[in-house]
Amino acid sequence: MVTKEEVENVVKGVIDERFIRSIEVDEKGNVTVTLAKEVPNIDSVLIKLHSEIGKLEGVGLITINRERETKETGEKVELTKDLVLEKLKEVVDPEVGVDVVNLGLIYELEIRPDNTVYVKMTMTTPGCPLTMWILRAVEDKILEIPGVKDAEIELTFDPPWTPDRISPEYKKRLGLY
């Protein structure tokens, strides 16, 4: 089984120690790494960390988190599904040029009583090279909304995405009508 020391050595080989907040390895070999919010080049760091940790023998599930700042803005914003969906329209799939809402990638959205926002979503294909980037962008946009406590993003491929999920407006724009 993988040890915490082995994981620490790999993580420190990828990123400067000052950006590492915690490293945990459970009895099943599942690894959780928490990084500072201000990690430079976060996308390449996430990919490299996942790849390098995955090479260790005995590693189970790999979870890489970033620490969050909890901001109390003092303003009262009523969290609604419409508000969250409007914010998620700022996340555009760079390969397709359409936001995740109009592309039909959001399957489920729930605002929990503690103001945690839960999103179940998919990608256009299971092998999408931008999966990590899009998931992180969705999480970041949700956390920008005042009053949101946390964001939970679940990735699913059941049911698989099809172009039928694209909004009617964007079907017209893309020439699918």
N, C-alpha and C positions, 0 to 999 in steps of 0.2 A: 504494500500500500504506500501511496505517496505521503511524504512527511511535510509538515509546515515549513521546515528549513529548506527543503528542495524547492517548494513553491516560492518562498521568499527570495532565494537565489535567482530564480528565473525572473521574477517580477523586478528585482533590483537591476537585473541585466537589461531590462527593457525601458524602465522609467526611473528617473531620479527619485531617491528615497524621500525627499521632502514632499512629494505628491502622493505618497502611500499613506492611507489612513488606517487600514487594518487588513489583515490576511487571516482567514480562518480555513481550517481543513477539518471536516468531520470524520467520524469513524468509517464512513462508506467511501471516503476519498473525494467527496464533493468539496469544491473549492469556492470560496467567496472572497473576492478582493474588493475593497472600497478605496476609491481614489479621491483626491481633492477635486473640488468643483472646477478649479482653474487649470487643470492639466492642459498643457499645450498640445496641439495636433491630436486631439482626443480620438478622432476616427482611426487614424493609423495606429495609435497606441492600443485601442480596443482590439483591433484585428491582430496585431502582433502579440499582445498578451494572450489572447484566446488561442492562437496558433502555438505559441511556445509552451504554455501550460499544458495544452493538449498532448504535447510530445512526451510528457512525463508518464512513466509507468504507474498504473494504479489510480489515475485520475478519473473521477466520475463526472458529475455535472459541474460546469464552470459558470459562475455568476460574477460579473464585473459591474459594480455599482459606482456611482459618483456621489459624494456627500452633497447634501442639499442645505441651502440656507433657508431658514423659515423666516419669512418677512411678514411682519404685522404692519400693514399699510394704514390701518385705522379706517379705511373706507369700507363701507358695507356694500358688497356686491352679491346679488342673488345669483347663485350658480344655477344655470339651466342647461339643458341639453343643447338648445339652440346656440347659447353663448359658447359652449365648448366646440360645437361643430363649426361655428364661424371662425374660431381661433385655429382649428385644425385645417381649414382651407388655406392657411399660410404654409402648410407642408406640401410641397409640390414634388412629385416623383420626377427626378431630373431626366430619366430615360423617356418618359411619356409626355412630360410637360403639363400634366393635369394634377390637381391637388388630390389628396387621399380621400376626401369626402366625395367629390364628384366622380372620382375613379371607382368608387364603390368598395374601397378597401375596409371601411369601418362596418363591422357586422353588428356590434352591440356597444351601447354607451350607457353607463349607469353612474349616477351621482349618489354616493352613499351618505348616510346621516352625518358621518364625521368629516364630510367634504373631501373624501378621497374619490377621485374620478377613475372608474374602471372602463377600459376600452378593450373589446375583443376585435381583432382585425386580422387581415390576411395580406399577402403580397400577390402580385399578378402571377408569379410562378414560385414554386418552392425553392428554386435555385437562384432567386433574385440576388445579384451581387450587392445590392444596396440595402438589404434587409436591416442590418444593424444601424445604418445611418438613418433610415426612415423611422424605425422604432424609437431611436433616441430623439429624433426631431419631434415626433408626436409627444413623447414624454416631456420634452423641454417646453413645447408650446402650451401644454396643459398646465405645467407648473408656473408659467408666466401669468396665469389668470389670478388676480387677487382673490384670496379666500380659499384657494385650493390647498388642501393639506398635503396630499400625495397623489401620485398617479400610478396606476397598475395597468400595464399593457400586456395582454395575452395574445400571442401569435397562434393562429390556427390555419389549417388548410382544409377544413371540413365545414362547409362545402367548399370545393375549389372555386377560385375566382374565375369568372367568365366576363367577356365584354358586355354581356347583358346587364351587368351591375353598374355600368357607367350611366350617369344622369342623362336624361333626354337632351338637355342643353348641350352637354359636351359630346354626345353622340352626333349631334348636328355639326358642331365645330370640327369634329374629327372625320366627318364624312361617312359616318356609319349608318346614317338613315337613308 
